[in-house]
Amino acid sequence: MKEILALVRKEFIQFSRDPRLVFIILAAPIIQLVLLGYAAVLDVRNLPMAVCDLDRTRESRAYVEAMVNSGYFRISSHVGEMDLIDRLIDDGTAAMAVIIPRGFGDDVLGYRQASVEVIVDGSESQTATIGINAASAVSTRFSGQILRRILSERGGPGFEPVMIDPEIRVWYNPALKSRNFFVPGVLALVLMMMTMLVTAMAVVREKETGTMEQLMVSPIRPYQLLAGKIVPSTAVGLADAVLVLASARWLLWVPLKGSVPLLFLMILAFILTTLGLGLFISTISQNQQQAMFTSVFFILPMILLGGFVFPIANMPRFFQWLTYGIPIRYFFTIVRGIFLKGVGWAELQDETAALLVIGVVVFGLSLLRFRKKLG
């Protein structure tokens, strides 16, 4: 036990002697969290909209006003000719354009089919999709108002048309803030990157400095050397988790509805897989630069396929099956469930079991390879 404690102390002394590493371990997670929390926002509001009203009637103005009052759009410019719309969308002045043709008001007052043309910049597909859906919803609501008026007029005095008014309630994230979705995922990314990199770098650094051979011929046993590398990495991961949780709660005001002790138990289960990957990377890398690039090779696919941004259900079937072997997929579900839904152990049993199985397999295989390299 004294040998392990001495190795752990040595690792922390090496950390403290490298100010850049200390900054990366402690400050970088908070910076990443704040940047993603405030900058990576998928909530589309006040989308710049060019309006070409060729009808210029009370009905056309009412339609444009309904678009603005929805909160999704703001009028960036009024144009009198359709030819000017191309330039406004090309230079980014407008993300979409609404063209109201002549006769729109007459069609509305005459209870005939009325149409408008909506042009959307599709170069930003996410924004374009939300803009199209919002424009369709506004048009549907505007049409419903006209229909209600028609039915009232034809039904005579005192007639009140029956309309279905859905009462929509959103659970777990009532304001539909994308920040509440992203920030718990950032915790998973920070844990994965930091523990994997710190573990890989700690072992590879011994190779570069030539001290690995000294450790191998010393009385220290392989399991003691391994524990001396893993314990500091685990401590770094837990420290980063505390920093991220505190920043998410008191800087970004993301709710944490579930159990904090349960969350840390899940964090330890997830760290088991990242430590195993870090050990594996250290066995195939000869220097820290190689370890860094190899870590990126593992991290990027897991971010893309794990469900951090892109829904797994929308992926091709082959890649959906592939994600079952990615541990961060299960941890994303766990951490978001604890943060937003306040779920407990009963709801997370399947994800936890899958995470532990992957973690034991990855850590076990990496441990065997690490011991073989020592031998």
N, C-alpha and C positions, 0 to 999 in steps of 0.2 A: 504493500500500500504506500509505503514511503517513497518507493521508486516512481509510482504513478503520480503522486503529488509533486514530486520534484520535476517530472517532465511537464506537468500542467503549469507549474510555476515558470518553467523555462519558456513555454509557449507564450504566456501572458507578458513576460519580460520582452520577448521578441516583438510582440504586438506593440507594446508601448514605445519601443525604440524606432518604430516606423510611423511618423506622423501621418503620412498619406494613407496608410492602411487603417489607422484609427479613424481618420476622417471618413473613409469609405464605409467602414463598419457602422459608425454611429450617426454621422450626418447624412450620408447618401440616402438611407431609407426614408428619412423625414423629407428630404428634398424631392425624392421621387414621388412620395405620397402627395405632397402639396401640389406638385406640378400636374400629376395625373388627376388629382381631385378637382382642381380648378380649371385645367386646360382641356382634359379629355372629357368633354361634355357632349353628349349626343342629343341633349334637349334642344330642339329647334324652336326658337322664338324670334319674332320680328324679322322674318325673312324678307329681304329687300325685293319689292315687287314693282314692276313698271305697269302702268295702266294706260291702255289705249281705248278710251270711251268714244266710240264713233256714234253712239246713239244720243248721249247727252240728255237723258230724261230723268225724271224723278226715280223711276224704277231702276235704271242703270246705276244711279248714284247710291240707291239703297243697297244694291248688290255689292258694290265696292265697299260700302260702309260695313256690311256684314262680314266681308273678308278681313277688314282691319280690326273690327271688334272681336274677332276670334282670338286675337293675340298671337297668331302664327305669322302674320304678315304686317309689313309696314310699307307705305308707298314711298318708293325712292325717287320716282319721277312720273310725270304725266306726259304723254306724247300724243300728238294729233295724227300721226301717220304710222302705219304698220312697218314701213321701211326702217324706221329708227330703232326698232326693237332689237334687231340683230346686233347693232353696235353696243347697246346697253348691256346685253347679256355677254357679248364677247369681252368687254373690258371689265366685267364684274360689277358694274353699277347695279344690276338687277340679277337675282337668281331665278326669277320667273317673271312672266308677263301675262296679263289678263287682257284679252281683246273682246270688247263688247260690240257686236255688229249693229249696224243701223236696223231699226225695226224691233229691237229687243223689248222696248217698252210697250209697243203696240201688241206684240205677241203675248206679253204678260197680261196686259189689260184685256186682251181678247181671249184669254184662257187657251192659248195655243202653245204648242211646243216651242220653247225659247232655248237658244243655245249661246254659249260663250266659248271662246277658245283660250285654252291655258297652255302656255309654252314654258317648259321647265328645263333648266340647265342640268343635263344628265351627267356632267363630268364628275359631280359629287353625288354618287348614287344614294347614299344614306339621306342626305338633305333633300334630294329630289323625290325620294319615296315618301318622306314625311310631308313635303309640300304638296304632292299629288293627293295623298290621303286627306290632308287638311282641306284642300280646295274642294274635294269631292264631298266632304262632310258639310262644309259651309253651303255648297250648292243644294245638297239634300235638305238641310234645315231651311234654306230660303224657299225651296219648292214646297216644303211642308206648310210654311206660313201662307203661301199663295193658295194651297189646297184648302187650308182651314178657312180662308176668306171666301173661297168659292162655295164651299159647303154651307157656310153661314148665310150667304146671300140667297142661295137657292132653297134653303130650308125655311126661310121666312123668319119673322120676329120670334124671339125666344128659343130658336133652334140652336143647340150647341153640339157641334160635331164631336164624335168620339174619336180621339187620337191616342195612340199608344206612346206614352212618355216613359222611356226606360230610366230607371234610377240605378245608375252605375256606381258601384262601390269598389274601390281598389284596395286590396289587402296588402299588408306588409310594407308597401312603399306608396302611400296614398298620393304623394305629390309627383310620383313617377320621376324622381330625380335620378339621373344616370350616375351621379356621384355615389349614391347609396349602393349601386350595383358594382361600380368599379373599385371603390376603396377596399372592401373586404378581399377582392381579388389581388390587390396590390400587396396585402399581407402575405399571401401565398407566394407571389413572385419574389418578394424581398427575402423570405425564408429560403426559397429554393436557390436563389443566386448567391446569397451570402454564405450559407452553410456549405454549399457545393464548392464555391471558390475558395473559402478559407481552408477547408479540409484538403483540397487538391494542392493549394499553394503551400500549406504547411509541410506536406511530405516532399513536394518537388524542391522546395527551398533547401531541405537537407541534402538532396542530391547535388544541387548546384554548388553549395558551399563545401561539399565533401565530408560533412559530418554524419551522413547516413552510414558510411562504412564504420566510423567510430562507434556509433550506436549499436551496430550489428555485432561487433566484436566485444562489446561491453557485457557485463553480467545481466543487463536488462533483457527480459524475456520478450518475445514478440507481442504477446497480449498486453504487456505493460506499455510497450512502445505505441501500440494501437490505441490503448485507452488514453495515453498522454496526448495523442493527436485529436481524438474524438471529443473528449470532455470539453476542451476550450471551444471547439466549433459549436458544440451544443449550447454552451453558455452564451456564445455570440448570437446564435439564433434566438434564444430566449430573450436576450437583452434587446435585440432588434424587434422582436414581437411586442415587448412592453412599450418600446418607443413608438411603434406604428399604432398600436392600440390607443395609447394616450393621445397621439396626434390626431387620429381619426375621430376620437371622441370629443376633444376639446379645441381642436383647430378647424376641423371640417364638420363637426356636429353630426357625424354619422351615428345613428342609434345602434346600440349593442343590447339586444333584447334577451339574449340567451345567457347561459351559464359561463362565466369566465373560467372557473376550474375545468369544466368540460372542454372549453376551447383550447386550453393549454395542454390537456391530455391529447387532444387531436393534433396539436402542433408537434408534440413529441413523436407521435406515430408518423407524421409526415417527414419530420427531420430524419427518421430512420432511413427513408429512401434517399434523401438528398446526401446524407453522409456516405451511404453506399456508393452513389454515383461519384462523389468526390474522391473516394478511395480508388474506384476504378480508373478515373481520369489520371490520378497520380501514378498509377502503374504503367500507363501507356505514354506518359509525357516525360521528356528528359529535362525540360526547363520550364520556368514559369510562363514564358510566352506561349509555349505549346499548350500548357494547361489552360491558359486563358482562352485560346481559340477553340480548344476542344470543348470547354464548358459552354461556349456560345453555340457550338454545334448541337449540344444537347438541349440547351435552354430554349432556343428559338422554336424548334418544332413543338415542344411542350406548351409554349405560350400560344402558338397558332392553333394547335389541335386540342388544347385542354379546355376550351370554352371560356377563356378570359374575355374575348370580344365577340367571336363568331359562335353562334349557337351550333352545338354539335348536331342537332336534329336537321339542320340545313345542309350538312356536309354530305358528299357522296357516301354510299353504303360502305365502301371499302374503308374509307377514313373513319367512319363511325365505329366500325369494328376495331380499327387500329387504336382508337382512343381508350379502349378498355384496358390497355396495357400501360397507360400513362397515369402515374400516381396523382399528378396535380389536378386531373379531371375530378377525382373523388374529393380532393381537399377543397377545390372551389365550391362544390356542392355543400360540403360540411361547413365551411367558414361563412358562406352566404346564408345558409340555413340558421346558424347560430346568431349571426348579426341581425338579420332582417326578420326572420320568422320566430326566433326564440325556441327552436326545436330542441329536443333533448336526445338522450341516448337511444330511446326506442325508435325514433325516426331516422337515426343515423347508423343503425347497426350494419346495414348492407354496405354502405360506403366505407365505414370503418373497417369492416372485415376485408374488403377488397384492398384497402390501403395497407393494412397490416400484412396481408399475403404478399403483395408486391414488395413491400418494404423488407420483409424477412428474406425473400428470394434475392432481391438486388443486393442487400447488405451481405447476405451469406456468400454469394458468388464473388463479390468484390473482396470480401475478407479472405476467401481462399486464394484469390489471385494475389492479394497483397502479401499473404504469408509465403506464397510460393516465390514471390520476388525477393522477400527477405532471406529465404532459404538459398 
